[in-house]
Amino acid sequence: MNQKSIIVVCVLLVSMSLLACQKTSKSDVELNYSKAEVVSIINKVNQHWQKTHPEQDRAFWNPAAYHTGNIEAYKITGNQDFLDYSIAWAEKNEYQGAKSNDETEWKYSYGESDEYVLFGDWQICFQTYIDIYNLEGQKNPEKIKRAIQVMEHQMSTSVNDYWWWADGLYMVMPVMTKLYNVTGNNLYLEKLNTYLLYANSIMYDRSAQLYFRDAKYVYPKHKSVNGKKDFWARGNGWVFAGLAKVIQDLPADSNYREDYVKRFQAMAKSLKKSQQPHGYWTRSILDPAHAPGPETSGTAFFTYAYLWGINNGILNDKVYLPVVKKSWEYLSKTALQSNGTVGYVQPIGERAIPGQVVDVNSTADFGVGAFLLAAAELYRYVERKE
């Protein structure tokens, strides 16, 4: 073999080696699930929840967060029982949130009574009412009449500080984009941006690119047990997932789209750094020792948003599929129990609490909803790759 032939052979060998490495690298980040496997998990989780919770709850944030996941489970499976469950809930609550009809007494600070109509925890239900209205072919505008009444009253005021806690961004931002798409009223998008700018001004930490739960928890006024910034996982899950829902529904030519995408991408980059080796995020994101151990609700909301970003070309799959691979492994192998229960959900609260027990028996409606959102988006990823 002459020198030229040796060089050609060497080049071919190197090229083949590089190609093999590329193939290995790519397979390392593939999510190797079938559509049937994902549907099986969705059905297992959702059928268990609905069977064990036959009585419909009020229209407050926690059951309403479950229904945002249930609607996505219906869209994937076509299981009419799932849609009927949300319809029964909506009908029980008369397609309303808080039910006061006296607009002069409507409030938006924390409150669970009927006059807190402008409090976002009573507005998240509108997301599902709008979804039902759309799924039924927009035949019955009565189903979104209260949503329009409440949100247009809110937008008519000069008040801008409606979203004073991180959770509120998931509760209400998608309501406004959904109503924009139903009504064509551009004020929904303008006010959404105005309210979000206020929320950013009191909760967003530019250096960490994460959100404090509310103004009480801003560093250094509040610190984790080890003196660090205390970013609550579920609080940031609400925001990250809420941004995904907003960007999805936003017009392609919106003046705000680029800003929201950049914020979403910044959160994705930041959260990637704090994922634990077993795939979950701890309750205090940057201080795992503050409240150690797995937590499902924040992890599920993050997983949903990461998958949505990948599916829609906003997040680089080579960068973020490894994150999702680990988080879904945790959700499907550790959080999910054999009977369909979703465990390790931190109970209702507003912060990471040192010493609080969160274990296999810890479950909640909003955690199941977050799990269903993630599973539905995983299905869409698998379908897209087939």
NUKOL-116809 format. One record per residue (C-alpha): x, y, z. Coordinates in steps of 0.25 Angstrom, whole numbers, padded with zeros to 4 digits, always signed. Example, Ala and Ser with C-alpha at 12.3 -4.5 7.8 and 13.67 -1.06 7.14 Angstrom:
BEGIN
+0049-0018+0031+0055-0004+0029
This chain:
BEGIN
+0000+0000+0000+0006+0013-0004+0006+0026+0004-0006+0032-0003-0014+0020+0000-0010+0020+0015-0014+0034+0016-0028+0031+0009-0030+0019+0019-0027+0028+0031-0036+0039+0027-0047+0029+0025-0045+0022+0038-0045+0036+0045-0058+0040+0038-0064+0026+0042-0060+0028+0056-0065+0042+0057-0078+0038+0051-0079+0027+0061-0077+0037+0072-0088+0046+0067-0097+0034+0067-0094+0030+0081-0095+0044+0086-0109+0046+0079-0114+0033+0085-0110+0037+0098-0120+0048+0099-0132+0041+0092-0145+0039+0099-0147+0024+0096-0162+0023+0099-0174+0019+0090-0187+0027+0089-0194+0014+0095-0185+0015+0107-0187+0029+0109-0202+0028+0107-0202+0016+0117-0196+0025+0128-0206+0036+0125-0217+0027+0127-0212+0020+0139-0210+0033+0146-0222+0040+0142-0232+0029+0143-0226+0027+0157-0228+0041+0161-0242+0042+0156-0247+0029+0162-0242+0033+0176-0247+0047+0175-0261+0046+0169-0267+0058+0176-0264+0071+0168-0256+0082+0176-0258+0097+0176-0252+0106+0165-0240+0110+0174-0225+0109+0169-0221+0095+0173-0233+0087+0166-0232+0097+0155-0217+0094+0153-0221+0079+0152-0231+0082+0141-0221+0089+0132-0213+0076+0132-0226+0068+0130-0230+0075+0118-0216+0072+0112-0218+0058+0116-0232+0058+0108-0225+0064+0096-0215+0053+0095-0224+0041+0099-0237+0045+0093-0243+0039+0106-0257+0045+0107-0257+0042+0122-0246+0052+0124-0253+0063+0117-0266+0060+0124-0259+0061+0137-0255+0075+0134-0268+0079+0129-0275+0073+0142-0265+0082+0150-0268+0094+0142-0283+0092+0142-0283+0090+0158-0276+0104+0158-0285+0110+0148-0273+0114+0139-0269+0124+0150-0258+0126+0160-0261+0135+0172-0276+0138+0170-0278+0152+0176-0286+0160+0166-0283+0174+0173-0272+0179+0165-0269+0190+0175-0265+0180+0186-0256+0171+0176-0242+0169+0183-0229+0164+0178-0220+0162+0191-0220+0147+0196-0234+0143+0200-0243+0130+0198-0257+0137+0199-0266+0141+0188-0261+0156+0188-0247+0152+0183-0251+0151+0169-0239+0159+0164-0229+0149+0171-0222+0140+0161-0225+0128+0169-0239+0129+0166-0236+0132+0151-0228+0120+0147-0241+0112+0145-0244+0121+0133-0233+0114+0126-0241+0101+0126-0254+0108+0123-0248+0114+0111-0242+0101+0106-0256+0094+0108-0262+0105+0100-0252+0103+0089-0253+0088+0089-0268+0088+0087-0266+0097+0075-0269+0111+0082-0284+0108+0082-0287+0113+0095-0282+0127+0099-0288+0126+0113-0277+0117+0117-0267+0128+0116-0276+0140+0119-0271+0141+0133-0257+0140+0129-0258+0152+0120-0266+0160+0130-0256+0158+0141-0244+0160+0132-0249+0172+0124-0253+0179+0138-0239+0176+0143-0233+0182+0130-0242+0195+0131-0235+0199+0144-0222+0206+0146-0217+0196+0155-0204+0188+0151-0200+0180+0163-0210+0169+0161-0199+0158+0160-0191+0160+0173-0187+0145+0175-0180+0136+0165-0191+0126+0165-0201+0136+0159-0193+0136+0146-0197+0122+0143-0211+0125+0148-0214+0137+0140-0205+0139+0128-0210+0128+0120-0224+0133+0122-0221+0146+0116-0215+0139+0103-0226+0130+0102-0236+0141+0103-0229+0149+0093-0230+0137+0083-0245+0136+0086-0248+0151+0085-0237+0157+0077-0236+0168+0087-0222+0173+0087-0223+0179+0101-0222+0165+0107-0207+0165+0102-0204+0179+0106-0209+0177+0120-0202+0164+0121-0189+0171+0118-0192+0182+0128-0195+0173+0139-0183+0164+0136-0174+0176+0136-0179+0179+0150-0177+0164+0155-0163+0164+0149-0160+0177+0157-0162+0171+0170-0159+0156+0168-0149+0154+0157-0134+0153+0161-0126+0156+0148-0113+0150+0153-0120+0136+0156-0130+0138+0145-0141+0132+0154-0153+0137+0162-0154+0139+0177-0168+0134+0181-0172+0148+0185-0166+0161+0191-0165+0155+0205-0154+0145+0200-0145+0154+0192-0130+0153+0196-0124+0157+0205-0137+0161+0213-0139+0146+0213-0129+0135+0212-0128+0120+0212-0123+0113+0224-0109+0113+0218-0110+0128+0215-0113+0126+0200-0124+0132+0191-0136+0124+0193-0143+0121+0180-0155+0112+0182-0156+0101+0172-0171+0100+0170-0172+0115+0169-0162+0115+0158-0169+0104+0152-0182+0112+0151-0174+0123+0144-0167+0114+0134-0179+0106+0131-0187+0119+0130-0177+0125+0120-0178+0113+0111-0193+0114+0111-0193+0129+0107-0183+0127+0096-0191+0116+0090-0203+0125+0089-0196+0138+0086-0198+0143+0072-0185+0141+0064-0184+0156+0061-0186+0160+0075-0177+0171+0080-0174+0164+0093-0171+0150+0088-0156+0152+0087-0155+0157+0101-0164+0145+0106-0155+0135+0098-0142+0141+0104-0148+0140+0118-0152+0126+0116-0139+0122+0110-0131+0129+0122-0139+0121+0132-0137+0108+0124-0122+0111+0125-0122+0114+0140-0131+0103+0144-0122+0093+0136-0110+0096+0146-0118+0092+0158-0124+0079+0154-0120+0068+0164-0113+0055+0159-0126+0047+0161-0134+0056+0152-0142+0065+0161-0141+0079+0167-0140+0081+0182-0151+0090+0188-0140+0102+0190-0134+0101+0176-0120+0107+0179-0119+0101+0193-0122+0086+0193-0118+0085+0208-0129+0095+0212-0140+0084+0209-0134+0072+0203-0140+0061+0195-0149+0060+0183-0161+0068+0180-0170+0065+0168-0179+0078+0166-0167+0087+0162-0160+0076+0155-0172+0073+0147-0175+0087+0143-0160+0089+0139-0161+0076+0130-0174+0080+0123-0167+0094+0120-0154+0088+0115-0161+0078+0106-0170+0089+0101-0158+0097+0098-0152+0086+0091-0164+0082+0083-0166+0096+0078-0151+0099+0074-0149+0109+0085-0139+0100+0093-0128+0093+0087-0131+0078+0088-0116+0074+0089-0115+0083+0101-0128+0080+0108-0132+0066+0105-0122+0061+0115-0129+0069+0126-0143+0064+0122-0137+0049+0121-0133+0050+0135-0146+0057+0140-0155+0048+0133-0148+0036+0139-0150+0042+0153-0165+0045+0150-0168+0032+0144-0160+0022+0152-0159+0029+0166-0171+0039+0167-0181+0030+0160-0186+0018+0168-0191+0005+0163-0205+0008+0166-0205+0021+0159-0202+0031+0170-0192+0042+0168-0184+0044+0180-0174+0053+0186-0182+0065+0184-0180+0077+0194-0193+0080+0201-0200+0094+0198-0191+0105+0203-0182+0116+0198-0168+0113+0201-0158+0102+0204-0159+0098+0218-0148+0091+0225-0152+0078+0232-0165+0077+0225-0168+0063+0221-0170+0060+0206-0170+0046+0203-0176+0035+0194-0190+0037+0201-0190+0052+0198-0199+0055+0186-0208+0066+0182-0217+0070+0171-0208+0081+0165-0196+0071+0165-0204+0061+0157-0208+0072+0148-0193+0076+0146-0190+0062+0143-0201+0060+0133-0195+0073+0126-0181+0067+0125-0186+0054+0120-0195+0060+0109-0183+0068+0104-0175+0056+0105-0185+0049+0096-0184+0060+0086-0169+0059+0086-0170+0044+0083-0180+0046+0072-0172+0057+0066-0160+0048+0065-0167+0036+0059
